[in-house]
Amino acid sequence: MVCSVSGIPNKESKTQIKNALGKIEGVNEVGVNLATGTVEVRYNDPATEVELKSCIENAGFKIAYE
């Protein structure tokens, strides 16, 4: 899953997103690109896309739905 996220200004925010998503069972890899403002998550069951997006938003970031 790749999504555009607004409000990732620095490495601390990047770490915050990675740590939050890393707590979800089924998440294998999290990549945050500060330059493009995107978050890429590789995951398996039981994690779901809805759960991952909710986690990002609960961490204080806004997903830019396209």
C-alpha positions in Angstrom: 0.0 0.0 0.0 1.3 3.5 -0.9 -0.5 6.6 0.2 0.2 10.3 0.2 0.4 11.8 3.7 0.5 15.5 4.6 2.3 16.7 7.7 5.6 14.8 7.6 8.0 17.6 8.2 11.0 15.9 9.7 12.8 12.7 10.7 11.0 12.6 14.0 7.6 12.4 12.3 9.0 9.7 10.0 10.1 7.7 13.0 6.7 8.3 14.7 4.9 6.8 11.7 7.2 3.9 11.4 6.9 3.0 15.1 3.1 3.3 15.1 2.7 1.1 12.0 5.3 -1.4 13.3 3.1 -2.2 16.2 0.4 -3.6 13.9 0.5 -7.4 13.5 1.2 -8.3 9.9 3.2 -5.3 9.0 6.5 -6.4 7.3 8.1 -3.1 6.2 7.4 0.6 6.4 9.0 3.2 4.1 8.5 6.9 4.6 9.7 9.3 1.9 10.0 12.8 3.3 10.6 14.3 -0.2 7.4 13.1 -1.7 5.3 12.8 1.4 4.4 9.2 0.8 4.2 6.2 3.1 4.7 2.7 1.7 3.7 -0.3 3.8 4.2 -4.0 3.0 1.9 -6.1 5.0 0.1 -9.5 5.3 -2.9 -10.7 7.1 -4.2 -9.9 9.7 -3.3 -6.2 8.9 -5.7 -4.4 6.6 -5.4 -1.2 4.5 -8.2 0.4 6.6 -6.3 -0.4 9.8 -3.1 1.0 8.5 -4.6 4.2 7.3 -6.4 4.6 10.6 -3.1 4.1 12.4 -1.4 6.9 10.4 -4.3 9.3 11.1 -4.3 8.4 14.8 -0.6 9.2 14.9 -1.6 12.8 14.0 -1.1 12.8 10.2 -3.5 13.3 7.4 -3.8 11.0 4.4 -4.4 12.8 1.1 -7.0 10.6 -0.6 -6.7 10.9 -4.3 
